[in-house]
Amino acid sequence: MNVLVTGGAGYIGSSCTEELLNAGHQVTVYDNLAGGHRSAVDPRACFILGRPELDGDIFKAVQSAKPDAIMHFAADALVGESMANPKKYFHNNFVNALKLADAAVECGVKKFVFSSTCATYGPPDKVPMTEETAQRPINPYGESKLMFEKALTWYQRIYQLEFIAFRYFNAAGASECFGEHHRIETHLIPNVLFVALGQKPSVEIFGTDYPTPDGTCIRDYIHIRDLAQAHILGLTPGKGGFYNLGNGDGYSVREVIATCEEVAGKKISAVERPRRAGDPPRLVASAQKAMRELGWKPQYPKLKDIVKTAWAWHKKHPHGYPD
């Protein structure tokens, strides 16, 4: 297929672009490089420097690429920033996404694959979380993603734009070529590995009194290559709706630190801090629906295997991408 990947210079988008190309698809990447890196774009892909703030720029990109399908990863994704600047999040994550959906309809695109998030759920009443878990986002980031999920439902009903949306949890790991380099890094695993690399003196643990076995938050981690494979399966005609992506096993903050110490072979200093507002004690996904209906099976279900790939990439690229 001919696939347009928005946000293909970002962490997850770059890996999905790589996997699409490896699977024999043609790829055009559209990215404004606000959060991504030009050198994270697979050289086999065509690249369009996006200017989504300009009228018609998104439409021109879709019209030029003539894609059979669109994979939409481009988004702002910092929860704290979304609380301070909701305008930015609703404009980029919803308004610009709606422009993309409009362009897809006008240009006759048959399939739309949306990178959504577990943040559409908010704190769950119980875990593991299924696709039927009530969606009660507690920040503009999650709300903006949920708004576009709802828009896609109506676009499919009225315009016959077939879509599939993946709600995933904590993306982690790396391929041999592409890894995690955010200009503002909030994810736990890279921040722990920065200590092992000698780039940070310590990692912070926010909250040690949660009702979990070791008192720290538990989260579900999923390898970016497993995410990419799910998105490729989502291109199958007739497959649609909402799917959680996760490993179904949660790991605490202390377990992540201990695993990183084991993989890196270095002691990692940690500093305990008070809880952060809004952090649920445990977030774990049930991905049984994706496994059952899409035939998806994670190849990196264990945290140690995920961390090994991340550590290999960070050692090779200690300062991330050059641009």
N, C-alpha and C positions, 0 to 999 in steps of 0.2 A: 504494500500500500504506500501511498504518498501521504506522509503525516506532517502536519505543522505542530511544532512543539513550542508553546510559549513558556518563557522562563527556562529555556534550555541551557542557559549559562549558569544556572543556580545548582545547588547541591543535588537535589533529587532529579531535576530536569536533565542535568548533564549525564547522569547515569542511565536514565531512561533513553536518552538519545543514543548513547553508546549501544545499549541492548537492542534497540530498534534496528540500528544499522547492522549489528551482528546477525540479526534475524532476517536481513535481506530487504528491509523497508527503505524507502527514500525519506529523508528528513530535511525539513527546513526549520531552523531555529529562529524565533522572534524574541528578542530580549533587549531591554533598554540599558542593561548593565548597571542599574542602580544598586542591585544587591549581588549580581552575578559577576562572572569573570570571563573575559573574552577567551582566555586560554583554557577555560573549562569546556568550551564548545568543541565537540569532536570534529577534527579537520575534514572528515568525510561528509559532514552536513553542510548545507547551504546556510548562510547566516544573514539575517536582516536586523540591522540596528533599529530597535523600536523607538518611536516617539509617541507613546499612547496619549500624551497630553494634546497632541495636534489633531484637529478634526480630520477624520477620514484615514488616519495612519493605520489603524488596526484593520479597517476594511481593505485598504490597498495591499496590506501584507497577505491577507487571506486570498484576495483576488489574484495576486502575483504567484503565490505558492500553488494554487489550484489543488488543495489537499482533498484526499478521500476522507480523512479524519483529522480531528484536532485533539491534541493533549494539552490541557490547560494547567500549567504549574505556576505561572507568574502570579505572585501575591506578596503582600507584606505580611509578616508572620511573627512579630514580636508582641506578645500579650501585653506586657507592661506599656509599650509604646502605644498600643491601641487604646489603652485607658487614658493616656495623656493627649492623644491626637486622633480621636475617632474619625474626624473628617478624612484624614489620609486613608484610613482603612476602608471606610464605606465607598470612597471614590475609586480606589484602586481595585479592591477585592470584589466590589459589586458593580459599580458603574462601568468600569473598563471591561469587566467580565461580560456584562450585558452587551456591550458593543461588539465583543467577540462572538457572542451567540447570535446577535443580529447579522453579523457578517457571514457566519456559517449558514444561516438560513438563506440569505440573499445569494450566496455563491453555490448553493446546492450541496453543502457538505453533508455526508450521510451519518457520521458518527462523531460524538463529542465525549471525550474522556476527561473527567474533572477530578483534580487533586483536591479533595476536601480534607477534613480533619476531625479528630475526636473532640475538638473544642466545641463542636456544634452540640455536644451532649451536655456539657457542664458537669458538675459533681453528680455521679450516679447514685441511685438508691441502692444498687447492689452490683457486684462484679462476679464473673466477667460480663462485660457490656456487650449486648447484642444490638442488631440494627433496630430492634423495637424499643431500646432504651429511650426514655423521654428526652427530647432535645430542649434543654434549658440553658443556653449559653450564658456565661457570666461576664463576658467581655466583648468589646466591639469586634475583635478578630473572629471569634467564634460566630457571632451574630452575622457578620458580613458574609461568611462562608455559607451559613444556613440560608440566608436570603437568596443567594445564587442557586443553592440546591432547589429551593422552591420555584425559582424562575425556570430552571431547566425542566422541572416536572410539567409546567404549563407549556413550555416551548415544544416538548415532545407531544403533548396532547393536541395542541393546536397547529403547530408547524411540522409535526412528524420528524423533529430532530431527535434521533435516537441517542440517548446518553447513558453513561454509567459513571457513578461517583464513588470514589474510594475514600472512606474515612479511616485515616491511619493514625497510628500512635507515634512513638518516638523513633524517627528514622535514624539509623546509625550505620557505621561501617563504611567501607570504600571498595571500589574496584581497583584494579592495578593502575588504571590511568586517572581516575577521578575520585576525589574525596571531599571532605568537609572543610570549607574555609569561608566563614561568615565574617564580615567586617565588624559586626558586634556579635560575639559568640556567647550564646546563652545555654547551649546544650551541654549536658553533664559530661559525656564521654570525652569530647575533645578538650574540655577544660581540665579534666583529670589528667589526660595525656600531656597537656602543656606543662604540668608540674613535672612529669617524668622526663620531658625534654629540657627541663631547666629554664623554661620561659615564664613560669609563675612560681612563687614561693610555696603556695598551698592552694587547695581547693576548698570551697565553702560548702558546708552541710547546713541547709536551712531547715531546722526543726529536728529534734532528736527524741521527741516525746509523743510521737504518733502511735496509735494502737496497731502497731505492726511488730513482728518478732524482734527487730533490733531498734525500733523507735524511729526509723527514717522512712521516708516516702517510698512506695513501691510503684514502679512503672514498667510498661511493656515496651520492649525494644525490637525493632524490625530492620533487617538489613536492606540497604537501598537496592541491591540487585533483586531481592525478593519483591520489593515494591515494583521495580521495573517489569518483572515477569508478570505480575498481576495486571499491570496496565496494558501489556501486550495481549494478554488473554482477553482483556476488556474490549479489544478491537473486533472481536468475533461478532459478525452480524447476528442480531437477535438477542445478544446478551445486554442487559441493562438493569437499571435500578441502583440501589445503594448497598455497598459492601464494606464491612470493617476489614482492616488488614492489621494483623498483629500476630504474635507467636503464642498467645494464650498463657504465657508464663511471665510473671512479673519478677523484677529484681529490685532490691532496695538500693538506696544511695550507697550505703556501706558495702553492699555486695558488688556494686559497680567499681568502687574504689579498690576493693580487694582483688577483683578480677584484673583490673588494669595493672596493679602491682605485680600480679603473677605473670601476665603477658610481657610487660616491660622489664621485669626483673629488677625493679627499683622501688624503694620505699616512697610513698606519696603522702606528703603532709596534708592534713585536713584541719580546718578550723570550724568549730560549731557555732552556728548563728541561730537567732530566733526563727520561728516559723514565718513563712511569707503568707500574706493574706490570700485566701482562695486556693491554696494547694490542698487537694483532696489526699487522704492517706494512701489510697490505692486506686490505680487506673490500669485495668487489664482488659484486653479485647477478646471477644470470641470471634474467630474468623471461620467458623464452621460453614457458614453460608457460602463464602468464597471458595472454600475447598470443595464443597458439595456441588455447587452450580457452575463454577468456572474451571474446576480441576486444578486449582492452585495449590501448590505445596511448597512451603518455605524450605530453602536449601541451607539456610543458616539459622536454625531455631535456637541455638545455644549462645548465651552472652559471650562466652570465651571465644567462639569462632568469629563473632561480630567484631569484638575488640581486636583480635589478631589482625584483621584486614585494616581496621582504622589505624592501628599502631604502625603497620608496614607502610601505609601511605604517608602518615605524618613524619616518620623517620626519613622517608625519601623526599618529602616536601615540608621541611621544618617551619618554613615561613609561608606555607600555602602557595597560592598561585601568584605569579609575578605581577599581574595586573588586576 
